[in-house]
Amino acid sequence: MHAVLERVVNQISWRYRDLAGLLARRLRLRSAEAIYGPVGGESPVRMLVDTAMEIAAGDSEYALLCGAESLKTALALRGAGVRPDWADEDAGAKLPAAEDYVSREAARYGLINPVDVYPLYENASRAAWSQSFAEGQQESGTIWQQMSEAAAANPYAWSGKPMTCEAIVSPSERNRTISYPYQKLMVAQIGVNQGVALLMTHRDAARAAGIPEDKMIYVGSGAGAHEPYDFL
């Protein structure tokens, strides 16, 4: 059993060979098992559920789950030729290559990024469900509208402005087409400065640490799935 588990979400803002190990040393977590997560937009939730299951099984007592990106700042500083006062980049660190997460055939045709791949699912699903283009856009736009409303209620959200379905799916000067059928406002934004950290443990340990019951947040059910590696 690992008394302390540390999981760090994979990040792209700055090159690190062992970001999880660096953080563990900075926090003086000498006996912690430090894990640097895989590439994937769903990986934070997957890591959250995996960590909860390990704690429930008694494999870990405490866990730190964290992640951060500062790509907006990093890109702005690099564009200005300014080096940020951050920990040194590791020149030997290898950023993920296309064939680390897609097949060679997909990489050959440039089907690498989510915005390249998900339109295949989007259009195929719409055809399979016998939806018109307008019906498919309405469905997607409604989901994005609901997410924008949730974000507007969160003071820490990157964009705090609620948007209507019509504004989200309609082309405009500020909402260009990214990849059919997606407009800009229908695509996740990668150039952000955001971070979060969760300290997780079991209920007995939380009680022993003096955490009141009304301040405890429980991890409920979790589910996940894997897309086929060779989606073509």
N, C-alpha and C positions, 0 to 999 in steps of 0.2 A: 504493500500500500504506500502511495505517495501522500505524505501529510499535506503538501502544498502542490498544486498543479497550476501552471501558467500557460495560457493559450493566447497567442497573438494573431490577429487577422492579417493576412497577406496584404501588403501595401505597395504602391508604385511610385510614391512621391520622391523617395530617396533610396539609394542602393545600400542595402545592408546584407552582409553574408549571413549573420545570425542575429536577427533583431530580437528574437525571444530571449536568447542567451544574454545579449547586451542589457536588455531591460531587467532580467533577473539579477544580474550583477549590480546594476544601479540601485535596485530595491533591496539588495543584500539577501536575496532568497537563495541561500547557499544549497539547500537540500531540495529545491523545487525541481520538478520535471518541467522543462520549458519546451513548448511545442510551437513551431511557426506554421500557421495554417496554409492550406492550399489556395490556389487561385480559384475564385468563383464568387459570384454575387450572392449566392445563398449560403456561403460558408459561415458567416457570423451566427445565423440561426442554427445551422447544423452543429456548430461547435457548442452553442448554448445547450442544445438538447443532449449532445454526447456528454458534456460535462455534468449535467444534472443526473444523467443515468449512472455515471461513474460514482458520483457522491452517494446516490441512493443505494448503489451496490456495495458501498464501503471501500471502494478502491482509492478514494481521495477524501480528505476532510475539508480542506479549503481549496478554492480555485479562484484565480484571477483571469477573467476573460476581457480582453481589451483590443482596441484597434483605433487607428487614426490615419487620416490623410491630410496633407497640406499641399495638395497639387496646385491649387490656385495660386498660393504664395510662391511655390517653387517655380512655376512657369513664369510668373511675373518677374521674379528676381533673375532667372536665367535670361529672359528676354532683355533685361536691363544690364546684363553682364555683372550682376552683383552676386557674391557668394554668401549664402546665409550662414549665420553663426550656429550651425548645428553640428552634431557628431560627424566625424569624417565619413564620407562615403567610402565604401569598400570597392575599389576598382575591380577586384576579382569576383564580386558578387554577380551572379547570372540572373538577369531578369527572365521571366518566363518566355519561352519561344512558342510560336504558333503550334508546333507539333507536340508541345507538352500537353495540349488540351483539345486539339482537333486532329483529325486524320491527315495524312500526307496529301491525299486527294483534295480535301477541303482547303488546306493551306495553299495548294497549288493554284486554286481558283480564287484566292483572296477571301474565302469564307472563314474569317478568323474572329472578328469581334462580334459581340452580341447583336449590334445593329446590322451586321451582315447576315447573321444566321436566323435570328428570330422572325424576320419577314417571311422566311420559308414556312415556318410553323404557322404564322398568322394567316397567310394566304391559303395554305393547305387546309387549315381548320375551317376557315370561312367557307371554302368550297365544300368540305365534308358536311358542314352544318347547313348547307343551302342558304347561306346568308348573302344578301346583297352587300355591295361595298358600303353603302350608307348604314345598313344594319350593323355591320362589323365595326365601323367607326363609332357608331352610337354606343355600342357595348363597351368598347375600349375607353372612349371618352368619359363615360359615366364612372368607370373604375378610377380613372385619373382624377376626375372631379372630386370623388369621395376622398381620395388620398390628399388632395390639395386642401380640402376642408379640415382634415385631421392635422395636417401640417400647420395650418393657420392658427390652430388652437395651441400649438406648442411653441413657447418662446425660444426654444433652441433649434427650431427647424431652419434649414438653409433658406427656404423661401416661405415667407409667412403670409402669402397672399392667396386667398381662395380663388379658384377659376371655374368658369362654367364649362360644361361639356362642349358647347358650341365653340368657345374660344380655343379650347384645347385641340380640337380636330380640324379647325379651319385654317387654311394657309393665310399668312399675313407677312408683313415686313419683319416682324419679330418672331414669327413662327414658321420658318421655312421648312420645306420638305427635307427630311434626313435620309430616309430609305423607305420606299413604298411598302406599306401604307402609313408610315410614321411621320408625323410632324415633329418639330423640335420639342414641343411640350409633351410629347408622348414617349420621350426617351429619357432614361435616367441620366443625371448630370454627374460626370466624373470629376470635373475641375472644381472641387470644393475644399474647404477647410472644415473638417468635422472629426470628432473623436468621442469615444465613450469607453468606460471601464465598468465592469461588474465584478463585485466580490461575492462569491457564492459559497454556501456551506449548507449543512443540514440543520434542521430545526433545533435540535438539542444544543448544538454549538452556538447557534444564534441566541438562544435563551441564556446560555451561560455567559455570553458576551454582553448581556444586558439589553438586547434589542427587544423593544416592546412588541407585543403581538400585532398591534395595528400598524406597525412599520415594516412587517415582514412581507415580502413579495414572493409568492410561490411560482415555480415553473410548472405550468399545466401540461397538457398533452402536446406531443410533438410528432410530426410526420415529415418524411422527406422522400425524394425520388431522384434518380439519376437519368438524365437524358442519354440516349445512345451515344457512345463515343464517335461512331461513324454515322452521323445523322443523315448523310446522303443515301 
